[in-house]
Amino acid sequence: MGRFDGRDGPLRVRYEPTSVKDLLVEMKDTAELLIDLSYSAVLHGSPTIAHEVVELEHRMDVLQMRARMSLMLAARSPDEAETLAPVLGVVGAADKISDAAGDIAKIVTEEIGLPDAMRGALTEGVETLVRATVSSDSAYAGRTLKDIDLESKTGVRVIAIRRDDDWIFNPGPKTRIEAGDVTLLRGPETGVVDVHPTLTGDPFDPSEPSEPAIDDLERAVDSIVLMKDLSELAVDLAYGSVLFDNEALAEEVSNLEIEVDALQSRFEAWTLRAAREAEDPVSLRGLIHLGVATEEISDAALEITEGVMRDIGVHPVVEMAVQESDEIITRTVIAEGSDLDGTRVEDGIPATDISTSVIAIRRPDEGWLVGHDIDTTLRAGDAVIAKGTRTSAGEFEALAS
C-alpha cells in the first residue's frame, strides 16, 4: 500500500484502483482503533501502545491520499461532483480524527503531564490493553484464533494485528497468528498475565499502581473512559450514516457531539480545580490536552455526517458497494408494550434467528449507555443503536414496534 516513514519523510503513494466504499470502511476501522489505542495509552501510561497510534496515523495518511485520488477520478460530471463532495468531506474529517488521536498519544510519548496514579485509579471494569509481539517459538504461532480459543479460556481478545505494514482489524476465528505479528490484546489483567508469556516468551509484569495524590482522581478516569466510549461511538455512527445514507444515525451523532462537549467542559473544570490542590499543577497539563482532543474528535464526527444531514445523497459507487455488505448499523426506538420493552440486553434478543449486537442506548432520562458489556433492561423510549445483518435488523425493528 505504501507507507509513511517519520524518519525519512513521506513515501510516494501511487494510485491503485480501489472501491471508495472499501477505503471508507478501512478508514472507519482505522479511526476507531486510533481512538481506542490513544485513550488506552493515556489510561495505562503505555508508550508501546502510543507507538502503535503513530503507526496507524501513518496508515491513515496513505488511506486519505488513496481516497482523494479515487474521488477525483470518479467525478465525471457536475452532478457526480455534487454527490462526491460530502465523501471528500468525510476524508478530511478522518484526517482531523487521526491528528486528534495522535495528539492524545503525545501526552504519553512526549510526557506532557499526567498524574502518576492514573493506572491506580482505573476501575475494575476497565480492561488491560497491551501490545505483544508473537515469538518465533510461540505455541500460538501458525494457529487460528478459533484453535487457540483465547477469549473463552482467559477472557483475552485479540482486537487487532499489525503484520509488517499491514493491519488486520477485528480479527475473526479464521485469522491465523504468525511469528513476528504485533498483536493488541485486551482483557482482564489476570488473563493477560497468563497469555503474554506463551505469546511472546516474556512474562507480563504490570507496574504497581501508585496511590492517588489527587482527591477524586477516579472520577476523572471514569470521565476519560466515557469520553473514549462516546468518541468511538460517534465515529462509528458517523461513518454508518454515510455508508447507509441514514439520517437517523446522523442525528444521533449530533446528540453525541452535544454530550461530549458538555462532558469535556465538566472534565476541564475538574482539572482546573484539581490543579489548585496539586503539588505539581503541571502534572495535569495532559488532562487539558486530552479534553481539547476529545472535542476535536466529536466535531470531526459531526463533519462526516454533513452530506447526509444536507440530504445531498450518496454517490452511486458507494451505494452499490454498500448493497453488497449484509452487516448494517441501525437506530431503533423501543415502543411501549413492544416485545422488546422489558427485555434484558445481556439475555439476547428474543425471536431472532440471527443475533443483533446492541452497541449503545440513548435513554431520555439517563443519556448514553455505551460499552461492550451493556447490561440493562430495554425500556419504552430507548433509542437503541445496534449492529447486525439486514435480516436481523428487520426482525429487531418489528419486535421494537
Secondary structure, 3 states (H helix, E strand, C coil): CCCEECCCEECCCCCCCCCHHHHHHHHHHHHHHHHHHHHHHHHHCCHHHHHHHHHHHHHHHHHHHHHHHHHHHHCCCHHHHHHHHHHHHHHHHHHHHHHHHHHHHHHHHCCCCCCCCCHHHCCCCCCEEEEEECCCCCCCCCCEHHHHCHHHHHCCEEEEEEECCEEEECCCCCCECCCCCEEEEEECHHHHHHHHHHHHCCCCCCCCCCCCCCCCHHHHHHHHHHHHHHHHHHHHHHHHHHHCCCHHHHHHHHHHHHHHHHHHHHHHHHHHHHHHHCCCHHHHHHHHHHHHHHHHHHHHHHHHCHHHHCCCCCCHHHHHHHHCCCEEEEEEECCCCCCCCCCEHHHCCCCCCCCCEEEEEEECCCEEEECCCCCCECCCCCEEEEEEEHHHHHHHHHHHC
